[in-house]
Each structure stands twice: as C-alpha cells, then as structure tokens.
Amino acid sequence: MKIIIVLIFCIFFCPPSTTQDGAKNQIICNIAGRVWRSTYVFDICQLPERCDIIDIGQYVFSRDNGIDTHIMESDKDIIRSLVEANKPVYTRIGFDGTDDWGSIFNPPDANVFQTKKFDPLVNFLNTFKVNGLLINCANIYNIATDDVAKKVSDFVCEIKKKVDKLIVGLMFSGSYYESFTDNTLFDFTITNKVLDLYIIDWATLNSCEKDTVKTGISPVTSTNPNILTIEKVTSGVTNSSMDKSKIYGMVQMVPNIPLNLLSKDAGYSITTYSITCRKLYSIQHLLSKRNQSSLSQNDPEKYVKPDIDITLCKSSKLNDNVTNILKSCTQIKFGTIFTDHMLKIHYDKHAGGWQKPYITPMEHLSLHPAAKVLHYATEVFEGMKAYKSEHGHMNLFRPELNLRRLNSSAERIGLPAIDSGILLRGIERLVSIDNEWLPASAPLSLYIRPNLIGTEGTLGVAQTNTALLYVIMCPVGSYFSEKFKSVRLMANPKFTRAWPGGCGDFKIGANYATTLYPQEIASKLGCHQMLWLYGEDRQITEVGAMNVFIFYINQNGEKVLATPALNGLILPGITRQSILELTREWDEFRVEERIFTMDELIELNNNNKILEFFGTGTAAVISPVSSILYEDRNIELPTMEQSNPLYERLFKTITDIHYGRVAHPWTRVVDERPHLYESQNYKYAN
C-alpha cells in the first residue's frame, strides 16, 4: 500500500526523502500556519531544494458573509512569487470556524453560490495559476447532506472544467478511520474517478501542552486504547475503497515554539516543512535519520561519512538581472552563463585511482604546463541536460547513456573509466544545489558538461597517470532564436570529419577542433553548418555536430526514415537512439540504418521523393534543414513545406518527456535519494 506520510519539522531541518527500500518520495512544503504568517518573513530561498507540493494560503468560505477573502495580501504575494518561480503551488478552500459544507456541495441558492463563491474561487485559481486545490473538509462524515460523495465529485468536476489542468485533493481527519470502510457514509469509489489526491490529516490526533511550549506527535503505535495511532488509521485506509495510489497521510511533529511567539488564536496551527515517504515504516526511518543528523562526526561507529564533500558559495551570481534574462529565454547565448558550482573528481593511479568527489564554487583550473591534455589532446566530454518538470522537480534524460559513452570515449584515448553510479550521484547533487538557475520550465534547460582531462605534468606520448573529471553547468534556452528555424548546410567533399579506424564515433575534443576551419568557410558562404561527407561515393555522415535523418518515399511508395548506421564514422547520439526507438515503436513507416549518399539524396529530391531532412542532438533536439550548398549549386529541400512534419512530432514527443508532460521510463527525477539531504555535509567558502 502506498501510504505517503508527511512529517512536519522545523524550518532548519530537512531530512532524507527516501524509504528504506529505495522507493521514490515526494516533498510537501506547508506555508499555511498562522505562526509563520504573523511572525516570520517569507523567503523563497528557505524552501527545500525541491518540493512536489507547496501548500500555502487558505481561500476560506464563510457561512455568514458568502465568500470571504481570507487569503491575505501577504499570502497572495508569496503565491505570486512561487508561481513566477515555477514552483508547484497548491491552495486550500475551507471554512473559518465552521464545517457548513452543505452550503457548498448542496447550496440552497444556486445563483448566490455561483456569483459569491464559485466564480470568485475560479477567478482566483485562474488569476494566480496555482497547480492544485485542496478541499480542507476535516469532518467529512459530519456533512449534513445526502449523497455527499456524489456532490463532492460534481463540485470537483465543475472546478476542473473552469480551471485547466487543476489537481484537486480532499483533506479530512484520520480520527474517522473506523468509518473509512462504510461506503454508505461516503462512497470513495465515486470520488476516486475525479480526485487526484486524498490527504488524511493525522496531525492533530494527539497533542499535549507544556508551560513554555506547544508540541505534539501522533505515534506509530500505542498500547493505550485511547490514543489514536498511525497504525489504526492505516488499517482503516487499507480496508477502505480509496484509490491507494492517491493517498497522502499527514503526521505532524510540531517544532518547539515559545508561547510568547504564538498569536492568541494560533492554537496548534503551526506548520513549516514536510517530508513524505511511501511506506508506513519509513516514518521510523526518517526519525532515525533525524537523530543521526545530530551525532558527532567523531563517532566512527554511528556517523556515516558523506559520499561527496560540498563547499557552497557564500553568495550566488544569480541576481535579479540574470534571473530576468533567463526568464526571457531570448538573450541567452549558448554556453555563456554558468551556475555557481562545479563537481570535481581527481584520479591518481598511484593513490588508488579515483578520489572522493567534491563540489566547489565555480573556479579556474590550475594545470602544469606539461599537462597531457595541453600537448596530446587527452580529453573527452559529454553533453546532457536537466529539465525543470512542469511539476516542479528536475529531470535528467537517459543520463546512463551519456555516462556509458563517456567511458567508451575515455577508453579510446587512454583515460581512466569512472564508476557511472558515482558520477551520476555527483551530477544529481550538483543539479539539486544549482536548480534555482532554472527559474522556469520549457524552453529553458540546464546544460551539463562533464569533461575528463589528462593532467599528468610530463612530456612524452603515453597514457596519463593523473586525470581530472569536472562537471560544469549553464542554463540555456532554445538553440535557435525562432521555433524550428531551418538551417542551410554546406557539403564539401574536400573536408572529412571521420574515417574508418579513427575516433569519429567517440566524443573527444580533437574531433571538434578540426571542424572549426571548414565551419568558418561555410559561414562565409551563408551556411549555418557543414554536411559531412565521406568516401568516393560521398556518403552522408553527420550535420555539424549532430546526427542526420532523412525522411523519404522509396520506389515502392513506402515512407522511410533513414539515418547512417553506426559504422565507426558516426557518433552514437542519445537523441538519435531515442528517435529510432520511438519510431520503431510507432511502427508507422520503415526505419533504416544504412549508407545514404549525396547522389541518392539528389535523385530522390529531383523526383519529389524527399519529405524531410533534419539533424538531431542534445543541444537543438531537432534541427530541420531547408537547403544544401553542394558543388556550387543550391539543393532546395521540402522539409519546411510539410503540413504535419515528422520532425515537429518527434520534437514534441521528446520534449514532452524532457519536461515531465508525459511520464516515461527515460526520465530520471533528481533529488529523490537520501544523500541529497544530508545537510551536515555542507560547508561554505571563505
């Protein structure tokens, strides 16, 4: 059973967010407590590094005054700033001091309800563009209305019709656990169809008051029959007809707050940050982790050494000006704006190989003048991206393929391979630290550049005994200033990018250095990129730094998508592989990996058989080609003339996966592992 447990801790502690069995977890941040609103100043930087739900404010219904705007102006500002920062913001509706939900789910005057309650609520949700709405109906079993589940369902359906893509959840008290299994009181099979979340509030099952502080926690189990426990509520949920995949359970551990800081009406409404787990026993795992965080690092039997050393910047370069540039997405030149931190991992053959990874503020490298990389080009690199999902978390796209290719390239030029798992954890940690450099979702992304260089300071053509792997990141917008701006290519058989037995199928810096001069010639002739050819038959190999695809109609009238085979001349691109796998899964046309020559391209084009010609890669994803300059003549291609082009469909499919609009196994969510939240591992630069 996927019960998600919410623990509420003080704002200075954010514990690990995974279960003992490694299940993925979510983070909920509640900023709704009256203590927070009346005592503390909201600072978006105090939020956990990633939240799946930020629950703030309360749009309160009032029995006496119709709709009452209890979302205070300060809360509106906070909501606005969170939405602008692309945070997953949820707000609640509820009653202030009453549970007269009958006036909402069964209104006596439909017109008054529509104009005074429903329409203002819809207007608020659409104006502020929040992600979700939580119906805070604590005493769900005391609503004096027949068929309450049907009426809740109708209300939710009407809200969703008016507010696009709204996520709606129902909050109610766990103290009614004995009634959960009685569908005559509330039929969950009806609401399962329309609700996205059930949040069962265990927060105030048990509480106690001392002279100087208020504190409370609901125990997992208890021998006292008068104590309401998580175990009892879980049993009720398990035997109910609720959709178990939609259940959140909230267990509150209120921080010790001096009474003199509480407003008179604060009561127990004290909420700060929340961490969730998917398994019930994980509450005990989280509590043990919380206790572990206070252990002395001098206790070797209890303290677990961190897997990465981290030194953070004292202040970020991410000022308002940079943030505005990033949000505009129009002024970002690829690879010119870098985030605050970098990952480094040193290799020393005589010191046991790879050393402990560490993250540090972005800094210049210090190399010996005889370093192998400077003389013999012992360098390989990768290009990958992190994307901010529309749900607020960070995604990586098939990173294991990039790291596999990195090691393959390293082996080819005599550099040491690295454990992909260790490197991936380091990259995820780096992304989680600098994730605020992505203030918005599409079309922004965070370009990640792992680079491995030979650093041994000795002359002589030999493998290096020391190396450095470092990772830097830069926010990037669309590769082209306009959506699907087509490119013009120059094909000149005088220049060859790769040859059999060479290194064309590896991602090494030397491959790119030799393309700069031909690229300069192409630019002077009004071309954007080179179309690389090979051999006497002038085989088409790559487009600039991208793989190439040709969509055409063969002599049998069949549509065919073709790309050059991986024959040693072609870099095995991750986007290339993804397109091949997608189109073969679609099974709508032939998909081939084969040799394709310029003569064949020209003949097909002359016979109006060419449909589309495009390049693919991490930076641009898809780059349509409209013409090729070849042997002093211009070959016009019909790529941009198609009514429903394949390249647009592929671009949408892949970017939907990138940005979490479509769930897919190729996506790896960042910040879901416990090592990301070991706050005692951090220190700050001088």
Number of C-alpha atoms within 10 A of each C-alpha: 12 16 23 26 29 28 25 26 20 16 14 12 17 20 26 25 27 25 23 14 9 12 14 15 21 21 24 22 25 20 23 20 17 19 21 16 16 12 11 9 9 15 8 11 8 10 17 19 18 23 21 18 21 27 20 21 25 23 24 21 26 20 17 7 8 15 19 17 14 16 17 13 10 13 18 15 12 18 24 18 14 18 18 14 18 21 27 23 26 27 25 22 20 20 21 15 10 10 20 20 22 16 20 18 22 18 13 11 9 13 11 12 19 14 13 16 19 18 14 17 20 16 13 14 21 15 10 16 19 24 25 23 23 22 22 22 20 20 16 19 16 13 16 14 15 13 14 22 22 17 18 20 19 16 16 22 15 12 20 16 11 14 18 12 12 20 19 22 23 24 23 20 22 29 20 15 18 15 16 23 19 13 14 11 17 20 19 21 15 18 23 18 11 18 19 18 22 23 24 27 22 24 24 21 19 17 15 11 10 8 7 11 15 19 18 19 20 20 16 17 12 14 7 8 7 8 14 21 23 23 15 18 22 19 14 18 24 17 13 20 18 19 19 17 14 16 22 23 28 27 29 26 22 22 18 14 15 11 14 9 12 20 12 8 9 14 12 19 15 25 23 24 23 30 26 30 28 26 19 19 15 19 23 13 17 22 14 12 15 17 10 15 18 10 13 10 13 8 9 9 7 11 14 12 10 14 14 21 16 25 18 19 16 10 11 13 14 17 9 9 9 14 17 13 12 22 19 13 18 14 13 20 15 15 12 9 17 18 23 22 23 26 24 22 21 18 24 17 13 8 10 8 16 19 14 14 19 18 23 19 19 17 9 6 7 7 14 11 14 15 21 27 20 16 14 17 15 25 25 28 23 19 19 22 22 28 31 28 25 19 18 23 25 28 26 25 25 18 21 16 15 20 23 15 22 24 21 18 24 23 14 16 17 15 24 26 18 19 11 17 11 14 20 14 19 24 26 21 22 26 28 19 20 19 21 17 25 24 18 24 21 17 15 24 27 25 21 20 19 22 19 29 25 27 26 20 17 15 12 11 9 11 15 23 20 22 25 22 23 22 23 20 28 20 26 26 23 20 20 16 13 9 9 18 13 18 17 22 27 27 22 19 17 9 16 16 23 20 15 11 10 13 20 20 22 24 23 23 15 15 18 13 9 13 17 13 11 17 19 14 14 21 16 9 12 12 19 18 23 27 28 25 23 21 11 8 13 18 18 23 27 24 23 20 20 25 24 26 28 21 23 22 19 13 9 6 9 11 18 18 22 20 23 21 16 15 16 16 21 21 22 20 20 22 22 21 12 15 20 19 12 13 15 15 9 9 9 10 14 16 18 16 14 12 15 19 18 15 13 14 19 16 12 17 17 13 10 13 19 22 22 22 24 21 25 24 19 18 21 16 19 26 26 23 26 20 19 21 20 15 11 10 8 13 18 15 22 17 22 18 11 11 7 9 15 17 25 14 10 17 17 14 15 20 17 17 20 28 27 21 13 14 11 12 9 16 20 18 19 23 28 24 19 17 18 22 21 17 16 12 16 14 14 12 11 7
